[in-house]
């Protein structure tokens, strides 16, 4: 009897694994884009709201990492582009499959955030500050503030914090004293929600932070990369498409320098030779337009002095007509 129950239980597990595998493979074949999600401290209510919000546009799939790795490992034999996705399966993760705009889908997913109190020993996701001012605590509870080296005073029968306090540092463990104080103050300092950590898009795998880059940011990064390639190519004297324009410009500079030192010339170098021989002409041509307008403008005529005002001023400080 026991063997039969064990067998039936194992068959159930195998059936569930088989159904899960079929569902994961179906999603991998139906969608081109995948958001890998971190669901630490995320409740089922938040996941349900995200599913409802994106119904018809995206599908969510959670599961045990061992099963996910097994399915992806088998699938990587025919689809090697999934290898980075397999290597990122660690921790409390899930998947969001979609063919829609990844930025919009990510924003809708990460909208669901709920406040949460601090827990002793957890790593703080954000910095926590306690503002200066009165608290609802009576003077008998000053020991909590003393344990954390927080300056306080008694004001109107309650504890008042003198200065703003940096209680919890981001990335460090939350202490039991900090948790006790936050609980007494009724502060829920953290917000937990679904976070997109990585993106799989049409065979490419990258961090979700790349989605925050604008088109201009991508252009700037590309140009910087081209600049670095050109610098390395010039230093190694190995011609590439990035360094070729610089090599041509440098060669032209050498040709112009030969023209200036010798009597030989060619059409493109004539302008530079004239600039050296007659710099004043080019300096006048290169003068700002504003300077030319000021030079062409007629000089302002001097204003006529008001004789009446001068006479009045003289009478004010000097003698009047009768000599007094």
C-alpha positions in Angstrom: 0.0 0.0 0.0 2.8 2.3 0.9 4.6 1.6 -2.4 1.5 2.3 -4.4 1.1 5.7 -2.7 4.7 6.6 -3.3 4.4 5.6 -6.9 1.3 7.6 -7.4 2.9 10.6 -5.7 6.0 10.3 -8.0 3.8 10.0 -11.0 2.0 13.2 -10.0 5.3 15.0 -9.7 6.5 13.7 -13.0 3.2 14.8 -14.6 3.5 18.3 -13.2 7.0 18.5 -14.4 6.0 17.3 -17.8 3.2 19.9 -18.0 5.5 22.7 -16.8 8.2 21.7 -19.3 5.6 21.8 -22.1 4.3 25.2 -21.0 7.9 26.7 -20.8 8.9 25.3 -24.2 5.6 26.6 -25.7 6.3 30.1 -24.3 9.9 30.1 -25.5 8.7 29.3 -29.0 5.7 31.8 -29.0 7.5 34.9 -27.7 10.6 36.7 -28.8 11.2 38.8 -25.7 11.6 37.7 -22.1 11.9 39.8 -19.0 13.7 38.0 -16.1 12.1 39.2 -12.9 13.3 39.3 -9.3 10.4 38.6 -6.9 12.1 38.8 -3.5 9.5 39.9 -0.9 6.7 40.0 -3.5 3.3 38.7 -2.5 0.9 36.7 -4.6 -1.4 39.7 -4.6 1.2 41.8 -6.5 1.8 39.1 -9.0 -1.9 38.7 -9.6 -2.4 42.4 -10.2 0.5 42.4 -12.7 -1.1 39.5 -14.5 -4.4 41.2 -14.7 -2.9 44.5 -15.9 -1.0 42.8 -18.7 -3.5 40.1 -19.7 -3.4 39.6 -23.4 0.0 41.4 -23.8 2.3 39.3 -21.6 2.4 36.0 -19.8 4.1 35.2 -16.4 5.7 32.0 -15.5 7.2 31.1 -12.1 8.7 27.8 -11.0 11.5 26.0 -9.3 14.9 26.9 -10.6 15.9 23.2 -10.8 13.1 22.5 -13.3 13.8 25.7 -15.2 17.5 24.9 -15.5 16.7 21.3 -16.7 14.4 22.5 -19.4 16.7 25.3 -20.6 19.7 23.0 -20.5 18.0 20.6 -22.9 16.8 23.4 -25.1 20.2 25.0 -25.3 21.4 22.1 -27.4 19.3 23.3 -30.3 19.2 27.0 -29.3 22.6 28.0 -27.9 21.4 31.7 -27.7 19.6 30.6 -24.5 22.8 29.8 -22.6 23.1 33.3 -21.0 19.5 33.0 -19.9 20.3 29.6 -18.3 23.3 31.0 -16.4 21.2 33.9 -15.0 18.7 31.5 -13.3 19.5 31.9 -9.7 17.7 33.2 -6.7 14.0 34.0 -6.5 13.2 34.7 -10.2 10.4 34.5 -12.7 9.7 35.2 -16.4 7.5 37.6 -18.3 7.1 36.6 -21.9 5.9 39.3 -24.4 6.1 40.5 -27.9 5.2 44.1 -27.0 7.4 47.1 -26.2 9.7 46.0 -23.4 10.0 49.5 -21.8 6.3 49.8 -21.4 5.8 46.3 -20.1 8.6 46.8 -17.6 7.1 50.0 -16.4 3.6 48.4 -15.9 5.1 45.5 -14.0 7.2 47.7 -11.7 4.3 50.0 -10.9 3.0 47.5 -8.3 5.0 48.4 -5.2 3.8 48.0 -1.6 5.2 49.5 1.6 6.9 47.1 4.0 8.4 47.3 7.4 12.1 46.5 8.1 13.1 43.1 9.2 16.0 42.3 11.4 19.0 41.0 9.5 17.8 41.8 6.0 19.9 43.8 3.5 18.4 47.3 3.2 17.3 48.1 -0.4 17.3 51.8 0.3 18.7 54.4 2.8 16.4 55.1 5.8 16.3 58.5 7.4 14.3 59.6 10.5 13.4 63.3 10.3 14.0 65.7 13.1 11.0 66.7 15.1 8.5 65.4 17.7 7.6 61.7 18.0 4.6 60.0 19.6 6.8 58.2 22.1 6.8 59.1 25.8 10.0 60.0 27.8 10.2 56.5 29.2 11.3 55.1 25.9 14.5 57.1 25.4 16.5 53.9 25.7 15.8 53.0 22.0 17.3 56.3 20.9 20.2 56.0 23.3 21.1 52.6 21.9 21.3 54.1 18.4 23.2 57.3 19.5 20.3 59.6 18.5 20.2 63.0 20.2 16.8 63.7 21.7 15.1 66.1 24.1 11.8 66.1 26.0 9.3 68.5 24.6 5.7 68.8 25.8 5.8 65.4 27.4 7.1 63.5 24.3 10.5 62.7 22.8 11.7 65.0 20.1 14.6 64.2 17.7 17.0 67.0 17.5 18.7 66.3 14.1 17.8 64.2 11.1 19.2 60.7 11.5 20.6 58.3 8.9 19.3 55.1 10.6 19.9 52.4 7.9 22.5 52.4 5.2 21.6 51.0 1.8 23.1 47.5 1.2 23.8 46.9 4.9 22.0 44.6 7.3 19.2 46.1 9.3 19.8 45.9 13.1 17.3 44.7 15.6 17.5 48.1 17.4 16.6 49.9 14.2 13.7 47.6 13.5 12.4 48.2 17.1 12.6 52.0 16.7 11.0 52.0 13.2 8.2 49.8 14.5 7.5 52.1 17.5 7.5 55.1 15.2 5.1 53.4 12.8 7.5 53.8 9.8 7.5 51.4 6.9 10.6 52.5 5.1 10.9 50.0 2.3 8.9 49.4 -0.9 8.9 46.0 -2.4 7.8 45.1 -5.9 8.6 43.1 -9.0 11.9 44.1 -10.5 13.1 43.4 -14.1 16.8 42.4 -13.8 17.7 41.0 -17.3 16.2 41.0 -20.8 16.3 38.4 -23.5 15.4 40.0 -26.8 15.5 38.2 -30.2 18.5 36.1 -29.1 20.3 39.0 -27.3 20.7 38.9 -23.5 21.5 42.0 -21.5 20.7 43.8 -18.2 17.4 45.6 -17.8 19.2 48.9 -17.1 20.0 49.1 -20.8 16.3 49.8 -21.4 16.8 53.2 -19.6 19.2 54.4 -22.2 17.8 56.8 -24.8 18.6 56.7 -28.5 21.1 59.6 -28.0 22.9 57.7 -25.2 23.3 54.7 -27.5 24.7 56.9 -30.3 27.1 58.5 -27.9 28.3 55.1 -26.7 28.7 53.9 -30.3 30.7 57.0 -31.2 32.9 56.6 -28.2 33.6 53.0 -29.1 34.5 54.1 -32.7 36.9 56.7 -31.2 38.6 54.1 -29.0 39.0 51.7 -32.0 40.4 54.5 -34.1 42.9 55.4 -31.4 44.1 51.8 -31.0 44.3 51.3 -34.7 46.5 54.4 -35.1 48.7 53.4 -32.2 49.2 49.9 -33.6 49.5 51.3 -37.2 46.8 48.8 -38.2 44.3 50.4 -40.6 40.6 49.9 -40.0 37.4 51.6 -41.1 37.4 53.7 -38.0 41.0 54.9 -38.3 41.0 55.4 -42.1 39.5 59.0 -42.1 42.1 60.1 -39.5 44.9 58.5 -41.6 43.7 60.4 -44.7 43.5 63.7 -42.8 47.0 63.2 -41.4 48.3 62.4 -44.9 46.7 65.6 -46.2 48.4 67.6 -43.5 51.7 66.2 -44.5 51.1 67.1 -48.1 50.1 70.7 -47.2 53.3 71.0 -45.1 55.4 70.0 -48.1 53.6 72.6 -50.3 54.4 75.3 -47.8 58.0 74.3 -47.6 58.5 73.8 -51.4 57.4 75.5 -54.6 55.3 72.6 -55.6 51.5 73.0 -55.2 48.2 71.3 -56.0 44.6 72.6 -56.1 43.5 71.6 -52.6 46.5 73.2 -51.0 46.3 76.6 -52.7 44.0 78.0 -50.1 46.4 77.1 -47.2 49.3 78.6 -49.1 47.4 81.9 -49.6 46.5 81.9 -45.9 50.2 81.8 -45.0 51.2 84.4 -47.5 48.4 86.9 -46.8 47.0 86.3 -43.3 45.5 89.8 -43.0 43.0 89.2 -45.8 41.7 86.0 -44.2 41.7 87.6 -40.7 39.4 90.4 -42.0 37.1 87.8 -43.7 37.0 85.8 -40.5 36.0 88.7 -38.3 32.6 88.3 -36.5 29.7 89.8 -38.3 28.9 91.9 -35.2 32.2 93.7 -35.4 31.5 94.6 -39.0 28.1 96.0 -38.2 29.5 98.1 -35.4 32.2 99.4 -37.7 29.6 100.3 -40.4 27.2 102.0 -38.0 27.5 105.8 -38.0 29.0 107.3 -34.9 26.4 108.6 -32.5 26.0 112.4 -32.5 26.9 114.0 -29.2 23.9 115.2 -27.3 23.4 119.0 -27.0 23.9 120.2 -23.5 20.9 121.7 -21.8 21.9 125.3 -21.0 18.9 125.8 -18.8 19.8 122.9 -16.5 23.4 124.3 -16.2 22.2 127.7 -15.3 19.9 126.3 -12.7 22.7 124.2 -11.2 24.9 127.3 -11.0 22.2 129.2 -9.3 21.7 126.5 -6.8 25.3 126.4 -5.5 26.6 129.8 -6.6 25.4 133.4 -6.5 22.1 134.6 -7.9 21.7 137.4 -10.4 21.8 140.1 -7.7 25.1 138.7 -6.2 23.7 137.3 -3.0 
